[in-house]
Structure formats: C-alpha cells, structure tokens
Amino acid sequence: MPLARGYSERGSYEMALNDKIVLSPQDKLDGLALLVMRLGLAWFIFLWAAHKVITPAQYQNLARHFDDVDVSLMQVYMLGGVQIALCVLVAVGLFRYLSYGSLLVMHFFTVTRRWEGFFDPFAVNDRGFPVNRNQVIDLAVLGAFIALVLLIRRDHFSIGGWLARHDRLRWWM
C-alpha cells in the first residue's frame, strides 16, 4: 500500500486506505513516553505556580532576595495565573511550541539564577539538611523540557498531535 503521507513504514505513522492515520507501535510508545513526560512537567511547574497564588508574599521575598526587585502582590498573582494557564496548555498539548517553549524559557531563567548550587550539590546546613538539592533537580527538569521540545513532532497523544495527524489548521502548532 503506498503511503499517502507520513514518513516511512518503519517507526512512523501512515495513512490507511480510508484516510485514517494509523500509528505504528513505535509511534504509540513515543507518544506514551512524551505524554508521561508532558504531564509530569506540567504538574511540576503547576505546583510552583499554584504556590505563587496561595502564598504570594513568599514569592515577593524570593524576588527581592534573588533578583533584587520589588514586585507587587498583583504581579505575583498574574505570573502565577499565566504559569497555571501555560501548564493547562502543556497538559493537553495545545499551542505546543508556545506553551512548551514558554515553560522551558521560564525554567531556564530559574536555573540560570541558581548556578552556585550546581558546583556544590552535596552541601548541607548546620542541621545536616541538603541545601542544594533543588538545583540538581532543576537540571533534570530542564533536560526533560529540552527533550520535550525537541521531540514535539513525536508527541502524538496531545491535542496538537491529533490535529497534526488530521491535517488541521496550523495555528495550534
């Protein structure tokens, strides 16, 4: 059967005779892996964003301490709201380049502000608590965000992936 569109018969989706796109077993595995990664990353950032809405004063103090800027409560609420909206878009896989990329850039900004912890990942305070553990976790999350963006076209189990397989308008990409 000739392929009406798609890549190849090995590891890619193809169109069947009735124009229904059939995902290969590898496509399904890739899509499932990216679904798990996408939901995990959205949940990770959502928790931090929701915390901004629940305890905005703490984030005012963090901005003052790390960035030497004063932000209003309204600015913290707005940032938390935007991040929550982006997390919802990422969770469902809509506006993928915009939503995935925005969370990647936001997280990259967080990582760049905390470089000192990467050079001493096993530091403990006077009570024996590891103080740079979050920075190490941040690097793993940054790597996962980069992988998610790089593999965006393999993200089959998202609204954007469904739209791509069904040749819908490209505004959602």
C-alpha positions in Angstrom: 0.0 0.0 0.0 1.6 3.4 -1.0 1.8 6.0 1.7 -0.5 9.0 1.1 1.5 10.9 3.7 3.8 10.3 6.6 7.4 9.3 6.8 8.1 5.6 6.3 6.6 2.3 7.2 9.2 1.9 9.9 8.5 3.8 13.1 6.2 6.4 11.7 2.5 6.9 11.2 0.9 6.3 7.8 -2.5 6.8 6.2 -4.6 3.8 5.5 -6.9 3.5 2.5 -9.8 5.1 4.4 -7.6 8.2 5.2 -7.5 7.2 8.9 -4.0 7.6 10.3 -2.6 4.6 11.9 0.2 5.0 14.5 2.9 2.3 14.4 3.8 0.5 17.7 6.9 2.7 18.0 4.8 5.9 17.4 2.5 4.7 20.3 5.4 4.1 22.6 7.0 7.5 21.7 3.6 9.2 22.2 3.0 7.5 25.6 6.5 8.4 26.8 6.0 12.0 25.8 2.5 12.1 27.4 4.0 10.9 30.7 6.9 13.4 30.4 4.5 16.3 29.4 2.0 15.6 32.3 4.9 15.3 34.8 6.5 18.6 33.7 3.1 20.4 33.7 2.4 19.1 37.2 5.9 20.1 38.5 5.5 23.7 37.2 1.8 23.8 38.2 2.7 23.2 41.9 5.2 26.1 41.9 2.7 28.3 40.1 -0.2 27.5 42.4 2.1 28.2 45.3 2.6 31.7 44.0 -1.2 32.2 44.1 -1.5 30.6 47.6 1.4 32.4 49.2 2.3 35.4 47.1 4.3 37.2 49.9 6.8 34.4 49.9 7.5 35.0 46.2 7.8 38.7 46.8 10.6 37.9 49.2 12.2 35.5 46.8 12.2 38.1 44.0 13.7 40.6 46.4 16.4 38.2 47.6 17.4 36.6 44.3 16.7 39.3 41.8 16.9 42.5 43.9 13.5 43.6 42.6 10.3 44.5 44.4 7.1 43.0 42.9 3.6 43.8 43.9 1.1 41.1 45.0 -0.8 41.7 41.8 2.3 40.9 39.7 2.9 37.7 41.6 -0.8 36.7 41.2 -0.6 37.5 37.4 2.6 35.5 37.0 1.1 32.5 38.8 -2.0 32.8 36.7 -0.1 32.9 33.4 2.0 29.9 34.6 -1.1 27.9 35.5 -2.7 28.7 32.1 0.5 27.5 30.4 0.5 24.3 32.5 -3.0 23.6 31.3 -2.0 24.1 27.7 1.0 21.9 28.2 -1.1 19.2 29.9 -3.5 18.9 27.0 -0.8 19.6 24.3 -2.2 22.7 22.7 -0.2 25.5 21.2 2.7 23.2 21.7 5.6 25.4 20.6 4.3 28.4 22.5 3.3 26.5 25.7 6.2 24.0 25.9 8.7 26.7 24.9 7.4 29.3 27.4 7.7 26.9 30.3 11.2 25.9 29.1 12.3 29.5 29.0 10.8 30.2 32.4 12.5 27.2 33.9 15.8 28.1 32.2 15.6 31.5 33.8 15.2 29.9 37.2 18.2 27.6 36.6 20.5 30.5 35.5 19.8 32.3 38.7 20.9 29.4 40.9 24.2 28.3 39.3 26.2 28.3 42.6 24.3 25.3 43.9 25.5 23.2 40.9 29.1 23.4 42.0 28.4 22.1 45.5 25.5 19.7 45.1 26.2 17.8 48.4 26.3 20.9 50.7 24.5 20.6 53.9 23.5 23.2 56.5 24.4 23.0 60.2 21.5 20.7 60.8 22.6 18.2 58.1 19.9 19.2 55.6 21.0 19.2 51.9 20.7 22.8 50.8 21.4 22.5 47.0 19.2 19.5 46.3 16.6 21.6 44.4 19.2 23.0 42.0 20.2 19.4 41.0 16.5 18.6 40.4 16.2 21.8 38.4 18.8 20.5 35.9 16.9 17.2 35.4 13.7 19.1 34.8 15.5 21.5 32.3 16.8 18.4 30.4 13.3 17.0 30.3 11.8 20.3 29.0 14.5 20.4 26.3 13.7 16.8 25.3 10.0 17.6 25.2 10.5 20.5 22.8 13.0 18.6 20.6 10.5 15.6 20.3 7.4 17.8 19.8 6.6 16.1 16.5 6.5 12.7 18.2 4.0 13.9 20.8 1.1 12.0 19.3 -1.1 11.8 22.3 -1.9 15.6 22.6 -4.4 17.8 21.0 -1.7 19.3 18.8 -0.5 15.8 17.8 -4.1 14.8 16.9 -4.5 18.0 14.9 -1.3 17.4 13.1 -2.2 13.8 12.2 -5.6 15.0 10.8 -4.2 17.9 8.7 -6.0 20.6 10.6 -5.1 24.3 10.6 -1.5 25.0 11.7 -2.3 27.8 14.2 -2.2 25.3 17.1 1.4 24.2 16.5 
